[in-house]
């Protein structure tokens, strides 16, 4: 199946305008390396994660520092809030895949909330030979 690009609507919010529990969680999870709900496999080269979110369910803030890709296993709609204050609404399609790379010293913090009316699911594969060291789990 060919790789596709994710359709996203982006808007900015000041992190200071987020509810206090979201700001506290963002601060507490700055170095949370759990990029999925379940680590299903790890070798010297990769970590493979699974995530399944029911409508309204949320994956807490976590940090990506390793090059990785995700593939949507189910279609659906989700919202991510990012550590820089941006917020994106995504429409996912089954089989959709996105690759992300992080140069040394960089990363991304975000959460993920299923805002649709059907479950969403993803597999995420992190590459342990990335420019950044893996975060401890």
C-alpha positions as CSV (number, residue, x, y, z in Angstrom):
1,X,0.0,0.0,0.0
2,X,1.5,3.4,-0.9
3,X,2.4,5.9,1.8
4,X,-0.1,8.7,2.2
5,X,-0.1,12.1,3.9
6,X,-2.2,12.8,6.9
7,X,-4.9,15.3,6.5
8,X,-4.7,17.7,9.5
9,X,-6.3,21.0,10.5
10,X,-3.8,23.0,12.6
11,X,-4.5,25.8,15.0
12,X,-2.5,27.3,17.9
13,X,-3.4,27.7,21.5
14,X,-1.3,29.1,24.2
15,X,-0.2,26.3,26.5
16,X,-1.1,28.8,29.3
17,X,-4.7,28.6,28.1
18,X,-4.9,24.8,28.5
19,X,-6.7,23.4,31.5
20,X,-4.3,23.2,34.5
21,X,-4.3,19.4,34.5
22,X,-3.1,19.3,30.9
23,X,-0.3,21.8,31.6
24,X,0.7,19.8,34.7
25,X,0.7,16.5,32.7
26,X,2.8,18.2,29.9
27,X,5.4,19.3,32.5
28,X,5.4,15.9,34.2
29,X,5.7,13.9,30.9
30,X,8.5,15.9,29.2
31,X,10.7,12.8,29.1
32,X,8.0,10.0,28.9
33,X,9.3,7.6,26.2
34,X,6.2,5.4,26.1
35,X,5.0,6.3,22.6
36,X,2.3,3.6,22.6
37,X,0.2,1.8,25.1
38,X,2.0,-1.5,24.8
39,X,5.5,-2.3,23.8
40,X,5.0,-5.6,21.9
41,X,8.6,-6.2,20.6
42,X,12.1,-4.8,21.1
43,X,15.3,-5.8,19.4
44,X,18.7,-4.1,19.0
45,X,17.3,-2.2,16.1
46,X,13.6,-1.4,16.8
47,X,10.8,-0.9,19.4
48,X,7.3,-1.9,18.2
49,X,4.4,-0.3,20.0
50,X,0.6,-0.8,19.7
51,X,-2.1,1.7,20.6
52,X,-5.9,1.3,20.6
53,X,-8.1,4.2,21.7
54,X,-11.9,4.0,22.1
55,X,-13.9,7.2,21.4
56,X,-13.0,9.7,24.0
57,X,-9.9,7.8,25.2
58,X,-6.6,9.6,25.4
59,X,-2.9,8.7,25.2
60,X,-1.0,10.9,27.6
61,X,1.7,13.3,26.7
62,X,4.9,11.6,25.6
63,X,8.1,12.5,23.8
64,X,9.4,11.2,20.5
65,X,13.2,11.4,20.0
66,X,13.8,8.4,17.8
67,X,13.2,8.2,14.1
68,X,9.9,6.3,13.7
69,X,6.9,5.5,11.6
70,X,3.3,4.8,12.5
71,X,0.6,3.0,10.5
72,X,-3.1,3.5,11.2
73,X,-4.8,0.1,11.6
74,X,-8.3,1.6,11.8
75,X,-9.7,4.8,10.3
76,X,-10.8,7.6,12.6
77,X,-10.4,11.1,13.9
78,X,-8.1,12.4,16.6
79,X,-6.7,15.5,18.2
80,X,-3.1,16.1,19.3
81,X,-1.8,18.9,21.5
82,X,1.9,19.6,21.2
83,X,4.4,21.0,23.6
84,X,4.8,24.1,21.5
85,X,1.1,24.9,21.9
86,X,-0.1,23.8,18.5
87,X,-3.1,21.6,18.2
88,X,-3.9,19.4,15.2
89,X,-7.1,17.5,14.3
90,X,-6.3,14.5,12.1
91,X,-8.4,12.3,9.9
92,X,-6.8,8.8,9.6
93,X,-7.4,6.2,7.0
94,X,-6.6,2.5,7.4
95,X,-3.1,1.7,6.2
96,X,-2.0,5.3,6.2
97,X,1.6,5.6,7.2
98,X,3.8,8.5,8.2
99,X,7.6,8.6,8.8
100,X,9.2,11.1,11.1
101,X,12.9,11.8,11.7
102,X,14.5,13.7,14.5
103,X,18.1,15.1,14.1
104,X,20.3,14.9,17.2
105,X,19.1,16.9,20.1
106,X,15.5,17.3,18.8
107,X,12.2,15.7,19.6
108,X,8.5,16.2,19.9
109,X,6.1,16.1,22.8
110,X,2.3,15.5,22.2
111,X,-0.8,13.7,23.4
112,X,-3.5,12.0,21.3
113,X,-7.2,11.9,21.9
114,X,-9.8,9.9,19.9
115,X,-12.4,12.6,19.1
116,X,-14.3,10.3,16.7
117,X,-17.1,7.9,17.2
118,X,-15.2,4.7,16.3
119,X,-12.0,3.2,17.8
120,X,-8.6,4.1,16.3
121,X,-5.5,1.9,16.4
122,X,-1.9,2.3,15.4
123,X,1.3,0.4,15.2
124,X,4.4,2.5,15.8
125,X,8.0,1.4,15.0
126,X,10.9,3.3,16.5
127,X,14.4,2.9,15.1
128,X,17.0,2.5,17.9
129,X,19.9,3.5,15.7
130,X,18.6,7.1,15.4
131,X,20.7,10.2,16.0
132,X,19.2,10.5,19.6
133,X,19.6,8.0,22.4
134,X,16.4,6.1,23.3
135,X,14.5,7.4,26.3
136,X,14.4,5.1,29.3
137,X,11.1,3.2,29.7
